[in-house]
Amino acid sequence: MAFTVNMDELKKRAAALGQTGLNMAQTGVDKSIQLAAIAKLRASNLKEESNLRAAYVELGKMYFADHGADPDEAYVSVCSLIGDIQAAIAANNAKIAELKVSPEVAVEVEVEAEEAEAEAAPEEAPAEEAPPAPETSEKDDDGDYGFTG
């Protein structure tokens, strides 16, 4: 009789262990489903953020087209920068056209100081330096430059 009691106890423990294993497996499945749903939502957010950036760019292009010549006070510095960049691109395109016609034309290309140093000494390892202080405008000391986001 003692043997049957121990056998019954053993069956109960085996059933309990089996149920515990099933519970743990179900928990793992549930967690996997949860993580997959989170990953899917994060991927969707990345796509939406990309769409948002594209919409901001389009909005900026529309504003510049409509108000670039006479922008609101908050946008003067950015519109001026865009105008300067467009002028530099136009000048470079004119030089490209000139070079296509006459390749003997001497052209100087302005290169940032850091780029020129990198081209001059490529075999040297860069020295450890403190990062340069960010440039600040007298008008926008808080670094906001009228952008929000």
N, C-alpha and C positions, 0 to 999 in steps of 0.2 A: 504494500500500500504506500509506503514511503517513496517507492520508485515512481508510481503513477502521479503522486503529488508533485514530485520534482519535474516529471515530464510535463505536467500541465503548466507548471510555473515557467518552464523552459519555452513552451509554446507561446505563452503570454508575452514573455520577454522578446522572443523572436518577432512576434506580430508587432509589438511596440517599436522595436528597432526598424522593422520594415516600414511602418507608418512614419517614423521619424525621417527615414531616408526619402520617402515619397514627399514629405513636407519640405525637406531641404531642396529636393530636385524642383519642386513646384516654385519655391522661393527663387531659385536660380533662373528658372524660365521667366517668372514675373519680372525679375530685375533686368534680364536681357531685353524683354519687351519694352520696359521703361527706358533703358539706355538707348535702344534703337529709336524710340519715339523722340527722345531728347535730341539725338543726332540729326534726325530728319527735320525737326523744328529749327535747329541751329543752321543747317544747310539752307533752309528756307529763308532764315534771317539774313544770311550772307547774300543771297540772291536779292532780297528786298533792299538791303543796304547798298548794293551795287546799283539797283534801279534808282534809289534815292540820290546817290552821287550823280548819276546821269541826269536826273531831273534838276539838281542844283546847277550842274554845268549848263544845261539848256536854259535855265532861268537867268544865269549870269550872261550868257550870250544874248538873250533877248533884251536884258536890261542894258547891256553895253551897246547894242544896236540902236535902241531907242533913246538912251540918255548918255551915251559915252562922250559926246561932245560937250554936254552940260550936265554932269552928274550932280546928285545931291551931295551936300557937304561931307557926309560920312563915307562916300564912295570915291572921292576925288583922288586919293592916293592910289587906290587899286586901279581905277580907270586910267590914270596916268601911267602906271606900270604896264598895263595891257597895251596902251598906245606905244610906249617905248619898245616893248617886245615886238609888236607888229612892225614897227619901223625897222628894227634890226633884222627881222626875217625878210622884209622887202629888200633891204640893202644887200643881204646875202643872196637872195634870188637874182638880183640884178648882176651881182658879181659872177654868179653861176652862169647866167646867160652870156655874159661877156667872155668868160673862159671858154664856153662852148664854141664861140665864134673865133676867138683868138687865144690859144692856149699859152701864148708868151706873156700874157698880162700878169704882172706881179700882184699878188693878193696877200694882204696881211690879215691873219685871223686872230681876233682877241681871244686869249685863253686865260682862264682863272689862274691866279698865282699858284694855287695848290696843284692844278693840273700840269702847269709848266714845270714845277719842281719834280713831279712824279715822272714826267717824260725825260727830264735832264739826267736823273740818277735812278734808273730802275733797279739797279743791283743793290742799292743801299736799303737797309731795313728802316722803316719809319721810326723816328724817335718818339718816345713817350712824352707827349705834351698834354697840357691841360686843354680842354676844349675851349674854343674861342667864345667870348661873351656874346650873347645874342645882340644883334643890332637893334636899337630902339629908335623910334621916330620921336621928334620933339612933340608932335601932335598927339601921338598915341603912346603914352608912357606905360599903359597897362598891357600892351602887347595884343590888344583885342583886334585892332585894325578893322573894326566894323563887322567882323565875321562872327557868327554865332553857330553853335552846333555842338 
